[in-house]
């Protein structure tokens, strides 16, 4: 008997339709800046908590670090922060005015998602993103490249980038989520159809110390029992 031709294969099913983007533009209101001299002094120095020879950040007299919860309660604007990424990929930080607005900044961090998850189980994570002053000056969160430190250790570089289609898809899916953590179905060809995007979303207090320092303090949904995360943007 002769060879029989293999049965024709059916084409793969089309991908599911993408949900329409309903996120809105953030407002143009100005940042809430500290007005009292004492608050300005305290918030500026609170933005310099990393003590390491490789990091050019000073500390308070005696090397004492202020309590981040106390400083966060002192004032600042409330924003939504989302840390997300494929488990074997780099984690990104999205900052939004609130969960229903387009991101005002997206920074790809020099850390894999599963590594950050492991660090968070230790109870305290301090991420410092440092860049040099340059001319002409730009808004702090518009700086394109950052040297990144995690708990005092230099680990690489953070990169600010425009929000991608996948970033916006994640923000759209999480639109109704104000605080929480979990996984979402992935859309990456590298990760494959079973890849998942892990995310952690929370409210952050944004404290502006000066035009060269801003700090974001995560507000834990578990009150004082949850992990503590602080993210410092510093221009030196």
Secondary structure, 3 states (H helix, E strand, C coil): CCCCCCCCCCCCCCCCCCCCCCCECCCCCCCCECCCHHHHHHHHHHCCCCCECCECCCCCHHHCCCCHHHHHCCCCEEEEEEEEEECCCEEEEEEECCCCECEEEEEEEEEEHHHHHHHHCCCEEEEEEEECCCCCCCCHHHCCEEEEEECCEEEEEEEECCCCHHHHHHHHHCCCCCCEEEEEECCCCCCCCCCEEEEEEEEEEEEEEECCEEEEEEECCCHHHCCEEEEEEEEC
